[in-house]
Amino acid sequence: MSPKISLHPKFAAFVDVLFSLVLFFALRQMGAWWAVGVWFLVRALIWIGLIRLVYYPKEISRLRHFFSLLVFAIGTTLLLLFIEWSISWQVLAGVATLLSAGSFWLLPSIESKLPFMPKPHRRWLLFLNMFGIAGIWSGVYAISAFHILYTVSMWVWMATAGVLATVIAVWWWLEYGVEYSRRVLIWSVVWFLIMLEMGWAIMFLPLGFFASGLFLTWFWYELWLLTRFNLSKEGINWRKQRTFVIINTLLMIAFLVFVVRWK
């Protein structure tokens, strides 16, 4: 049942930008962990309100949108908590503001006469989840590097991040048309073990916590895409995917060589 008041998606995006700017300014002033929890709750409630009031076509799920924003918020918050350089903090907060607002901007208005294509919005939500994964793993590596919360074993943090990365991977396989089966269940277990091993191995590389999170997320996406095709009925078309894998591998090598400052 649609709400009596319906916000235009462009206006909802504008409102989200305003709230995001205020909340990120407040986050910058916080010095207690409980306050961060309250901040996260307020942000989630604002998104619930906007999602409830905006029109959604039948092709787009409100829950999918909300959970994507939650994953995105978890990763973004962890990144911002560990970034000390003011310029980097402001740039990341600005990017995060635009990314969350974009998820509303891409929705169609209820008055739209044009047919709505859900693919761009679905890709945007997938990107939000990937951003969240990068932030979650970067937070795990920051906890290790700065020896924060040392009373909890590092394996607990890595296992938690591995579970989240696995749940998100399986979720988006299903979103892209993969039918749930015994193969998907087996792959979910294999995926968790791969994430745990890769997360542990990358920890020993002389990279910063942010670069480590990005590197693992790049690996996550490459493997997620190939596994998605492998689980589909068509299988992997290596002729089409070879160029994509080669280009992305070269880009990641260039990122590690020319952009990342090795410790």
Backbone as CSV, one residue per row, in Angstrom:
resi,resn,N_x,N_y,N_z,CA_x,CA_y,CA_z,C_x,C_y,C_z
1,MET,0.849,-1.196,0.000,0.000,0.000,0.000,0.888,1.251,0.000
2,SER,0.692,2.132,-0.985,1.536,3.313,-1.131,1.195,4.356,-0.082
3,PRO,2.181,5.111,0.393,1.910,6.146,1.373,1.108,7.281,0.755
4,LYS,0.325,8.033,1.590,-0.468,9.137,1.085,0.421,10.252,0.563
5,ILE,1.555,10.468,1.213,2.510,11.475,0.770,3.619,10.772,0.001
6,SER,3.861,11.243,-1.219,4.901,10.616,-2.032,5.929,11.671,-2.429
7,LEU,7.184,11.442,-2.024,8.252,12.369,-2.359,8.788,12.075,-3.753
8,HIS,9.108,13.107,-4.471,9.792,12.927,-5.752,11.198,12.406,-5.459
9,PRO,11.693,11.412,-6.228,13.017,10.842,-5.923,14.144,11.872,-5.951
10,LYS,14.035,12.874,-6.827,15.069,13.911,-6.872,15.045,14.738,-5.591
11,PHE,13.849,15.013,-5.072,13.740,15.751,-3.809,14.241,14.900,-2.648
12,ALA,13.940,13.592,-2.688,14.444,12.687,-1.651,15.967,12.658,-1.657
13,ALA,16.561,12.679,-2.844,18.024,12.716,-2.940,18.569,14.001,-2.330
14,PHE,17.885,15.119,-2.595,18.306,16.409,-2.028,18.215,16.386,-0.498
15,VAL,17.110,15.839,0.025,16.942,15.736,1.476,18.029,14.844,2.072
16,ASP,18.343,13.754,1.380,19.386,12.846,1.874,20.740,13.542,1.923
17,VAL,21.023,14.388,0.940,22.279,15.146,0.939,22.337,16.065,2.153
18,LEU,21.249,16.776,2.434,21.231,17.697,3.578,21.454,16.960,4.894
19,PHE,20.720,15.862,5.094,20.882,15.092,6.327,22.288,14.490,6.420
20,SER,22.811,14.023,5.297,24.152,13.418,5.301,25.208,14.429,5.712
21,LEU,25.117,15.643,5.179,26.091,16.678,5.533,26.040,16.995,7.024
22,VAL,24.825,17.108,7.564,24.677,17.389,8.997,25.224,16.229,9.828
23,LEU,24.877,14.997,9.425,25.301,13.831,10.199,26.813,13.631,10.131
24,PHE,27.406,13.852,8.961,28.861,13.691,8.858,29.583,14.764,9.669
25,PHE,29.029,15.977,9.707,29.619,17.009,10.555,29.542,16.591,12.027
26,ALA,28.400,15.996,12.421,28.240,15.539,13.805,29.191,14.388,14.119
27,LEU,29.362,13.489,13.140,30.267,12.349,13.353,31.690,12.818,13.599
28,ARG,32.079,13.899,12.934,33.430,14.441,13.092,33.684,14.924,14.514
29,GLN,32.619,15.305,15.223,32.763,15.858,16.574,32.669,14.793,17.661
30,MET,32.284,13.577,17.298,32.019,12.548,18.309,33.305,11.924,18.833
31,GLY,33.276,11.600,20.139,34.442,10.986,20.747,34.139,9.729,21.529
32,ALA,32.896,9.244,21.463,32.506,8.048,22.212,31.847,7.051,21.269
33,TRP,32.078,5.755,21.531,31.539,4.709,20.664,30.019,4.651,20.732
34,TRP,29.451,4.896,21.913,27.994,4.848,22.018,27.348,5.931,21.171
35,ALA,28.012,7.075,21.047,27.480,8.163,20.232,27.461,7.772,18.757
36,VAL,28.463,7.004,18.328,28.489,6.522,16.952,27.311,5.582,16.699
37,GLY,26.977,4.766,17.710,25.822,3.883,17.581,24.527,4.664,17.422
38,VAL,24.378,5.729,18.201,23.190,6.586,18.084,23.166,7.252,16.712
39,TRP,24.325,7.712,16.254,24.441,8.343,14.926,23.991,7.372,13.839
40,PHE,24.424,6.129,13.939,24.066,5.126,12.938,22.562,4.854,12.962
41,LEU,21.972,4.810,14.151,20.533,4.580,14.276,19.744,5.724,13.642
42,VAL,20.170,6.955,13.895,19.485,8.114,13.310,19.567,8.068,11.793
43,ARG,20.739,7.726,11.274,20.907,7.642,9.816,19.994,6.580,9.226
44,ALA,19.882,5.435,9.890,19.014,4.360,9.407,17.547,4.797,9.429
45,LEU,17.129,5.504,10.479,15.744,5.961,10.580,15.410,6.972,9.481
46,ILE,16.363,7.834,9.159,16.146,8.802,8.068,15.946,8.067,6.746
47,TRP,16.771,7.065,6.497,16.611,6.294,5.259,15.287,5.552,5.232
48,ILE,14.871,5.014,6.365,13.571,4.327,6.427,12.451,5.289,6.047
49,GLY,12.516,6.517,6.574,11.499,7.510,6.254,11.481,7.853,4.778
50,LEU,12.661,8.090,4.202,12.724,8.440,2.785,12.248,7.286,1.905
51,ILE,12.689,6.078,2.217,12.296,4.912,1.424,10.791,4.669,1.530
52,ARG,10.237,4.946,2.693,8.797,4.754,2.874,7.987,5.751,2.055
53,LEU,8.501,6.973,1.885,7.736,8.036,1.244,7.956,8.141,-0.262
54,VAL,9.007,7.509,-0.768,9.299,7.589,-2.201,8.575,6.469,-2.943
55,TYR,8.121,6.787,-4.140,7.470,5.780,-4.979,8.495,4.776,-5.499
56,TYR,8.152,3.484,-5.446,9.001,2.424,-5.975,8.212,1.605,-6.991
57,PRO,8.749,1.404,-8.177,8.090,0.488,-9.118,8.228,-0.950,-8.617
58,LYS,7.461,-1.832,-9.181,7.452,-3.216,-8.711,8.793,-3.916,-8.944
59,GLU,9.617,-3.380,-9.869,10.914,-4.013,-10.150,11.951,-3.737,-9.072
60,ILE,11.692,-2.759,-8.232,12.663,-2.351,-7.216,12.110,-2.652,-5.829
61,SER,12.920,-3.309,-5.020,12.517,-3.658,-3.665,12.989,-2.593,-2.673
62,ARG,12.085,-2.151,-1.832,12.466,-1.207,-0.779,13.471,-1.830,0.184
63,LEU,13.269,-3.108,0.520,14.191,-3.776,1.446,15.584,-3.897,0.841
64,ARG,15.661,-4.213,-0.445,16.965,-4.296,-1.104,17.691,-2.962,-1.023
65,HIS,16.962,-1.893,-1.252,17.541,-0.557,-1.188,18.020,-0.244,0.229
66,PHE,17.180,-0.541,1.221,17.529,-0.227,2.605,18.740,-1.019,3.074
67,PHE,18.762,-2.328,2.809,19.893,-3.144,3.251,21.180,-2.755,2.536
68,SER,21.073,-2.352,1.278,22.258,-1.877,0.559,22.812,-0.617,1.213
69,LEU,21.918,0.290,1.608,22.351,1.507,2.297,22.954,1.190,3.662
70,LEU,22.417,0.180,4.354,22.973,-0.196,5.654,24.406,-0.726,5.507
71,VAL,24.607,-1.625,4.550,25.960,-2.149,4.310,26.898,-1.007,3.956
72,PHE,26.428,-0.120,3.094,27.216,1.039,2.685,27.567,1.910,3.886
73,ALA,26.585,2.126,4.776,26.816,2.974,5.955,27.814,2.344,6.911
74,ILE,27.741,1.029,7.086,28.692,0.347,7.978,30.119,0.546,7.480
75,GLY,30.325,0.296,6.183,31.665,0.444,5.616,32.148,1.881,5.649
76,THR,31.279,2.825,5.295,31.659,4.239,5.286,32.016,4.726,6.684
77,THR,31.207,4.345,7.652,31.455,4.779,9.033,32.787,4.251,9.546
78,LEU,33.076,2.975,9.269,34.357,2.411,9.709,35.534,3.144,9.075
79,LEU,35.413,3.476,7.801,36.491,4.211,7.135,36.689,5.585,7.771
80,LEU,35.602,6.309,7.969,35.699,7.669,8.503,36.232,7.692,9.925
81,LEU,35.938,6.646,10.706,36.415,6.605,12.083,37.934,6.488,12.168
82,PHE,38.556,5.908,11.130,40.002,5.661,11.200,40.820,6.610,10.331
83,ILE,40.169,7.500,9.589,40.899,8.462,8.763,41.145,9.729,9.581
84,GLU,42.395,10.125,9.671,42.757,11.302,10.472,43.024,12.533,9.617
85,TRP,43.505,12.339,8.390,43.823,13.489,7.534,42.527,14.180,7.133
86,SER,42.402,15.462,7.443,41.155,16.193,7.280,40.661,16.210,5.835
87,ILE,41.564,16.437,4.880,41.153,16.516,3.476,40.596,15.181,2.999
88,SER,41.286,14.085,3.334,40.806,12.756,2.946,39.449,12.470,3.571
89,TRP,39.279,12.865,4.816,38.010,12.654,5.519,36.883,13.391,4.805
90,GLN,37.134,14.650,4.450,36.098,15.451,3.796,35.767,14.906,2.400
91,VAL,36.786,14.474,1.658,36.542,13.917,0.328,35.703,12.651,0.421
92,LEU,36.067,11.767,1.355,35.315,10.517,1.512,33.886,10.791,1.954
93,ALA,33.695,11.722,2.879,32.344,12.071,3.322,31.528,12.637,2.165
94,GLY,32.169,13.442,1.319,31.476,13.993,0.158,31.076,12.915,-0.832
95,VAL,31.997,11.982,-1.093,31.699,10.875,-2.004,30.569,10.013,-1.450
96,ALA,30.632,9.720,-0.153,29.586,8.913,0.488,28.230,9.597,0.408
97,THR,28.222,10.913,0.563,26.972,11.677,0.465,26.361,11.548,-0.923
98,LEU,27.186,11.694,-1.953,26.688,11.619,-3.329,26.240,10.201,-3.687
99,LEU,26.959,9.203,-3.182,26.607,7.819,-3.515,25.266,7.417,-2.915
100,SER,25.027,7.776,-1.655,23.742,7.417,-1.048,22.605,8.200,-1.696
101,ALA,22.826,9.472,-1.996,21.797,10.274,-2.654,21.503,9.745,-4.061
102,GLY,22.539,9.246,-4.724,22.351,8.715,-6.075,21.397,7.536,-6.117
103,SER,21.337,6.769,-5.024,20.429,5.619,-4.991,18.965,6.057,-5.000
104,PHE,18.691,7.283,-4.554,17.340,7.845,-4.639,17.130,8.559,-5.981
105,TRP,18.165,9.224,-6.438,18.087,9.993,-7.684,17.732,9.100,-8.876
106,LEU,18.217,7.871,-8.875,18.002,6.970,-10.006,16.609,6.336,-10.026
107,LEU,15.833,6.520,-8.955,14.478,5.984,-8.941,13.578,6.803,-9.856
108,PRO,12.581,6.182,-10.463,11.655,6.935,-11.316,10.599,7.647,-10.464
109,SER,10.091,8.751,-10.982,8.978,9.411,-10.300,7.672,8.725,-10.685
110,ILE,6.685,8.871,-9.855,5.412,8.206,-10.092,4.720,8.757,-11.341
111,GLU,5.099,10.005,-11.739,4.495,10.613,-12.918,5.228,10.263,-14.201
112,SER,6.336,9.526,-14.085,7.161,9.244,-15.255,6.382,8.463,-16.312
113,LYS,6.469,8.930,-17.554,5.808,8.267,-18.670,6.730,7.256,-19.354
114,LEU,8.011,7.412,-19.119,8.977,6.543,-19.778,9.076,5.211,-19.040
115,PRO,9.325,4.112,-19.773,9.508,2.817,-19.097,10.768,2.838,-18.231
116,PHE,10.659,2.278,-17.038,11.773,2.307,-16.098,12.660,1.091,-16.297
117,MET,13.966,1.334,-16.384,14.940,0.253,-16.505,15.592,0.047,-15.147
118,PRO,15.354,-1.081,-14.495,15.886,-1.283,-13.134,17.382,-1.591,-13.092
119,LYS,18.002,-1.909,-14.235,19.408,-2.325,-14.213,20.351,-1.260,-13.664
120,PRO,20.254,0.008,-14.091,21.177,1.015,-13.520,21.059,1.132,-12.005
121,HIS,19.830,1.081,-11.508,19.641,1.188,-10.057,20.201,-0.039,-9.351
122,ARG,20.010,-1.212,-9.948,20.539,-2.432,-9.348,22.060,-2.401,-9.317
123,ARG,22.681,-1.921,-10.395,24.148,-1.802,-10.418,24.627,-0.815,-9.362
124,TRP,23.869,0.269,-9.188,24.240,1.270,-8.185,24.209,0.670,-6.788
125,LEU,23.168,-0.127,-6.497,23.067,-0.766,-5.189,24.190,-1.780,-4.985
126,LEU,24.548,-2.510,-6.050,25.675,-3.442,-5.955,26.958,-2.680,-5.634
127,PHE,27.141,-1.523,-6.270,28.324,-0.710,-6.000,28.335,-0.221,-4.552
128,LEU,27.162,0.148,-4.016,27.085,0.549,-2.607,27.525,-0.585,-1.697
129,ASN,27.109,-1.806,-2.033,27.518,-2.960,-1.240,29.021,-3.203,-1.338
130,MET,29.577,-3.027,-2.524,31.021,-3.198,-2.684,31.784,-2.142,-1.892
131,PHE,31.293,-0.916,-1.918,31.904,0.148,-1.125,31.856,-0.213,0.354
132,GLY,30.710,-0.791,0.770,30.588,-1.221,2.147,31.574,-2.317,2.513
133,ILE,31.757,-3.289,1.608,32.722,-4.367,1.850,34.124,-3.800,2.006
134,ALA,34.480,-2.854,1.123,35.807,-2.237,1.208,35.997,-1.539,2.554
135,GLY,34.959,-0.849,3.013,35.058,-0.167,4.297,35.131,-1.128,5.469
136,ILE,34.368,-2.205,5.398,34.372,-3.199,6.484,35.749,-3.847,6.610
137,TRP,36.318,-4.271,5.495,37.640,-4.896,5.550,38.733,-3.883,5.907
138,SER,38.582,-2.647,5.428,39.539,-1.607,5.820,39.481,-1.380,7.327
139,GLY,38.271,-1.429,7.892,38.141,-1.294,9.336,38.802,-2.430,10.087
140,VAL,38.672,-3.640,9.559,39.330,-4.800,10.185,40.840,-4.616,10.176
141,TYR,41.378,-4.178,9.025,42.826,-3.975,8.938,43.282,-2.804,9.819
142,ALA,42.433,-1.781,9.962,42.781,-0.659,10.841,42.816,-1.108,12.299
143,ILE,41.855,-1.948,12.689,41.841,-2.483,14.062,43.126,-3.250,14.344
144,SER,43.591,-4.002,13.344,44.847,-4.749,13.501,46.055,-3.814,13.560
145,ALA,46.084,-2.813,12.648,47.249,-1.926,12.565,47.386,-1.029,13.790
146,PHE,46.258,-0.550,14.317,46.282,0.377,15.449,46.109,-0.317,16.794
147,HIS,45.979,-1.658,16.772,45.833,-2.446,18.010,44.651,-1.953,18.848
148,ILE,43.527,-1.755,18.161,42.297,-1.317,18.822,41.457,-2.540,19.169
149,LEU,40.758,-2.481,20.282,39.895,-3.584,20.717,40.663,-4.910,20.733
150,TYR,41.852,-4.871,21.279,42.728,-6.038,21.272,42.217,-7.165,22.165
151,THR,41.204,-6.886,22.992,40.656,-7.953,23.841,39.881,-8.988,23.020
152,VAL,39.482,-8.606,21.806,38.798,-9.527,20.897,39.811,-10.035,19.879
153,SER,39.836,-11.340,19.702,40.792,-11.934,18.773,40.611,-11.382,17.357
154,MET,41.741,-11.207,16.652,41.690,-10.704,15.286,40.925,-11.654,14.382
155,TRP,40.948,-12.928,14.694,40.221,-13.907,13.886,38.724,-13.709,13.991
156,VAL,38.261,-13.179,15.112,36.830,-12.897,15.257,36.416,-11.789,14.303
157,TRP,37.238,-10.719,14.230,36.939,-9.625,13.307,36.988,-10.099,11.864
158,MET,37.983,-10.902,11.541,38.117,-11.379,10.166,36.985,-12.330,9.800
159,ALA,36.595,-13.186,10.737,35.488,-14.109,10.472,34.186,-13.341,10.277
160,THR,33.980,-12.280,11.074,32.775,-11.464,10.926,32.740,-10.789,9.565
161,ALA,33.884,-10.207,9.159,33.956,-9.581,7.841,33.776,-10.609,6.737
162,GLY,34.333,-11.809,6.936,34.187,-12.874,5.947,32.748,-13.323,5.784
163,VAL,32.034,-13.411,6.908,30.612,-13.791,6.860,29.808,-12.732,6.106
164,LEU,30.051,-11.446,6.410,29.332,-10.375,5.732,29.624,-10.370,4.233
165,ALA,30.906,-10.547,3.862,31.270,-10.582,2.450,30.616,-11.766,1.741
166,THR,30.475,-12.885,2.441,29.847,-14.071,1.864,28.349,-13.882,1.705
167,VAL,27.699,-13.344,2.737,26.250,-13.107,2.671,25.914,-12.147,1.531
168,ILE,26.712,-11.092,1.387,26.471,-10.124,0.315,26.687,-10.768,-1.051
169,ALA,27.710,-11.616,-1.167,27.969,-12.290,-2.439,26.806,-13.183,-2.828
170,VAL,26.331,-13.992,-1.892,25.213,-14.895,-2.184,23.954,-14.093,-2.495
171,TRP,23.701,-13.068,-1.727,22.533,-12.214,-1.942,22.508,-11.689,-3.375
172,TRP,23.642,-11.186,-3.861,23.657,-10.584,-5.194,23.746,-11.620,-6.307
173,TRP,24.217,-12.803,-6.019,24.055,-13.879,-7.013,22.573,-14.116,-7.266
174,LEU,21.805,-14.198,-6.188,20.369,-14.438,-6.309,19.671,-13.247,-6.968
175,GLU,20.127,-12.027,-6.664,19.534,-10.843,-7.277,19.747,-10.830,-8.790
176,TYR,20.847,-11.411,-9.239,21.155,-11.443,-10.673,20.668,-12.732,-11.337
177,GLY,19.718,-13.385,-10.730,19.029,-14.475,-11.409,19.544,-15.873,-11.146
178,VAL,20.562,-16.038,-10.313,21.038,-17.378,-9.986,20.014,-18.058,-9.082
179,GLU,19.613,-19.250,-9.423,18.630,-19.977,-8.620,19.306,-20.639,-7.420
180,TYR,18.642,-20.510,-6.265,19.198,-21.118,-5.053,19.199,-22.645,-5.206
181,SER,20.338,-23.246,-4.917,20.497,-24.686,-5.071,21.599,-25.172,-4.144
182,ARG,21.852,-26.450,-4.205,22.920,-27.030,-3.390,24.285,-26.474,-3.817
183,ARG,24.431,-26.186,-5.107,25.688,-25.602,-5.592,25.933,-24.237,-4.962
184,VAL,24.889,-23.435,-4.854,25.031,-22.119,-4.236,25.417,-22.260,-2.773
185,LEU,24.820,-23.227,-2.089,25.150,-23.453,-0.684,26.611,-23.875,-0.531
186,ILE,27.065,-24.778,-1.391,28.464,-25.215,-1.343,29.398,-24.045,-1.644
187,TRP,29.025,-23.253,-2.659,29.857,-22.111,-3.011,29.910,-21.071,-1.893
188,SER,28.844,-20.944,-1.128,28.858,-19.987,-0.020,29.888,-20.378,1.038
189,VAL,30.003,-21.685,1.296,31.011,-22.168,2.252,32.417,-21.945,1.684
190,VAL,32.594,-22.300,0.409,33.892,-22.100,-0.243,34.257,-20.620,-0.258
191,TRP,33.254,-19.785,-0.530,33.490,-18.340,-0.595,33.975,-17.800,0.750
192,PHE,33.357,-18.233,1.825,33.776,-17.783,3.153,35.232,-18.162,3.419
193,LEU,35.607,-19.385,3.075,36.989,-19.829,3.296,37.973,-19.032,2.437
194,ILE,37.567,-18.720,1.197,38.428,-17.916,0.326,38.613,-16.522,0.903
195,MET,37.510,-15.898,1.356,37.589,-14.559,1.935,38.469,-14.548,3.184
196,LEU,38.333,-15.577,4.001,39.115,-15.645,5.228,40.606,-15.785,4.911
197,GLU,40.922,-16.638,3.946,42.330,-16.834,3.587,42.915,-15.604,2.910
198,MET,42.149,-14.999,1.976,42.637,-13.796,1.308,42.782,-12.643,2.289
199,GLY,41.810,-12.503,3.194,41.894,-11.443,4.187,43.115,-11.593,5.068
200,TRP,43.411,-12.813,5.446,44.584,-13.086,6.285,45.883,-12.827,5.510
201,ALA,45.937,-13.244,4.233,47.154,-13.081,3.435,47.451,-11.605,3.162
202,ILE,46.403,-10.831,2.828,46.601,-9.413,2.510,47.082,-8.639,3.733
203,MET,46.748,-9.114,4.917,47.168,-8.442,6.141,48.698,-8.352,6.244
204,PHE,49.393,-9.280,5.609,50.856,-9.304,5.691,51.525,-8.471,4.599
205,LEU,50.742,-7.928,3.671,51.314,-7.060,2.650,51.600,-5.689,3.244
206,PRO,52.673,-5.032,2.793,53.020,-3.699,3.338,52.134,-2.601,2.758
207,LEU,50.810,-2.729,2.952,49.853,-1.754,2.455,49.165,-1.080,3.637
208,GLY,48.604,0.091,3.400,47.785,0.733,4.412,46.437,0.030,4.520
209,PHE,45.681,0.352,5.561,44.418,-0.357,5.768,43.407,-0.052,4.665
210,PHE,43.400,1.172,4.130,42.459,1.519,3.078,42.791,0.793,1.779
211,ALA,44.071,0.787,1.397,44.486,0.093,0.169,44.244,-1.409,0.289
212,SER,44.449,-1.960,1.480,44.204,-3.395,1.687,42.729,-3.729,1.488
213,GLY,41.840,-2.870,2.021,40.415,-3.089,1.845,39.986,-2.996,0.395
214,LEU,40.547,-2.025,-0.342,40.226,-1.878,-1.764,40.719,-3.071,-2.567
215,PHE,41.924,-3.535,-2.251,42.502,-4.661,-2.979,41.657,-5.919,-2.783
216,LEU,41.236,-6.169,-1.554,40.417,-7.350,-1.283,39.051,-7.234,-1.962
217,THR,38.486,-6.034,-1.985,37.187,-5.836,-2.617,37.271,-6.028,-4.124
218,TRP,38.370,-5.555,-4.714,38.575,-5.819,-6.145,38.597,-7.318,-6.381
219,PHE,39.315,-8.078,-5.593,39.361,-9.533,-5.731,37.969,-10.124,-5.528
220,TRP,37.236,-9.600,-4.540,35.865,-10.061,-4.269,34.996,-9.914,-5.502
221,TYR,35.048,-8.750,-6.160,34.183,-8.500,-7.310,34.561,-9.377,-8.497
222,GLU,35.852,-9.493,-8.766,36.293,-10.328,-9.883,35.812,-11.768,-9.698
223,LEU,36.023,-12.303,-8.514,35.618,-13.676,-8.252,34.103,-13.803,-8.197
224,TRP,33.413,-12.789,-7.652,31.956,-12.808,-7.596,31.358,-12.880,-8.990
225,LEU,31.906,-12.078,-9.904,31.375,-12.042,-11.268,31.561,-13.382,-11.966
226,LEU,32.764,-13.959,-11.866,33.022,-15.243,-12.511,32.177,-16.353,-11.891
227,THR,32.013,-16.316,-10.570,31.195,-17.329,-9.896,29.726,-17.186,-10.284
228,ARG,29.280,-15.959,-10.434,27.896,-15.728,-10.854,27.626,-16.380,-12.205
229,PHE,28.530,-16.190,-13.166,28.349,-16.812,-14.478,28.479,-18.329,-14.388
230,ASN,29.382,-18.780,-13.517,29.577,-20.218,-13.353,28.325,-20.889,-12.794
231,LEU,27.616,-20.191,-11.888,26.413,-20.748,-11.281,25.187,-20.618,-12.186
232,SER,25.283,-19.781,-13.206,24.153,-19.620,-14.120,24.098,-20.786,-15.098
233,LYS,22.996,-20.902,-15.794,22.820,-21.998,-16.743,23.760,-21.869,-17.941
234,GLU,24.090,-20.638,-18.312,24.944,-20.425,-19.482,26.413,-20.750,-19.207
235,GLY,26.835,-20.626,-17.946,28.235,-20.845,-17.611,29.083,-19.635,-17.968
236,ILE,30.394,-19.747,-17.813,31.320,-18.640,-18.072,31.686,-18.609,-19.551
237,ASN,31.477,-17.467,-20.174,31.928,-17.245,-21.546,33.296,-16.566,-21.462
238,TRP,34.355,-17.367,-21.522,35.701,-16.845,-21.326,36.103,-15.861,-22.409
239,ARG,35.524,-15.988,-23.585,35.859,-15.060,-24.666,35.429,-13.644,-24.314
240,LYS,34.262,-13.516,-23.659,33.770,-12.206,-23.275,34.443,-11.695,-22.007
241,GLN,34.766,-12.598,-21.099,35.292,-12.185,-19.798,36.801,-11.998,-19.797
242,ARG,37.504,-12.549,-20.796,38.965,-12.480,-20.790,39.451,-11.034,-20.816
243,THR,38.861,-10.231,-21.705,39.278,-8.832,-21.819,38.997,-8.071,-20.528
244,PHE,37.824,-8.320,-19.936,37.463,-7.648,-18.687,38.460,-7.980,-17.577
245,VAL,38.795,-9.251,-17.437,39.717,-9.673,-16.380,41.105,-9.083,-16.616
246,ILE,41.575,-9.086,-17.860,42.912,-8.567,-18.168,42.990,-7.066,-17.866
247,ILE,41.972,-6.313,-18.324,41.976,-4.865,-18.103,41.943,-4.539,-16.612
248,ASN,41.083,-5.228,-15.862,40.985,-4.965,-14.429,42.254,-5.371,-13.687
249,THR,42.903,-6.437,-14.143,44.166,-6.844,-13.520,45.238,-5.787,-13.741
250,LEU,45.313,-5.254,-14.970,46.295,-4.203,-15.274,46.007,-2.936,-14.476
251,LEU,44.721,-2.590,-14.332,44.360,-1.405,-13.553,44.735,-1.572,-12.083
252,MET,44.521,-2.764,-11.542,44.865,-2.992,-10.148,46.379,-2.964,-9.945
253,ILE,47.128,-3.527,-10.884,48.592,-3.469,-10.799,49.071,-2.022,-10.830
254,ALA,48.461,-1.218,-11.739,48.815,0.198,-11.819,48.469,0.919,-10.518
255,PHE,47.338,0.565,-9.926,46.940,1.168,-8.650,47.953,0.832,-7.560
256,LEU,48.370,-0.423,-7.493,49.313,-0.840,-6.457,50.705,-0.247,-6.668
257,VAL,51.094,-0.034,-7.936,52.449,0.441,-8.233,52.551,1.961,-8.174
258,PHE,51.573,2.636,-8.752,51.696,4.098,-8.929,50.873,4.932,-7.959
259,VAL,49.859,4.348,-7.337,48.974,5.132,-6.454,49.230,4.842,-4.982
260,VAL,49.329,3.552,-4.644,49.464,3.157,-3.243,50.859,3.514,-2.719
261,ARG,50.907,4.048,-1.522,52.182,4.298,-0.833,52.464,3.089,0.059
262,TRP,53.438,2.277,-0.321,53.758,1.074,0.424,54.464,1.440,1.717
263,LYS,54.145,0.686,2.755,54.745,0.950,4.077,56.174,0.418,4.124
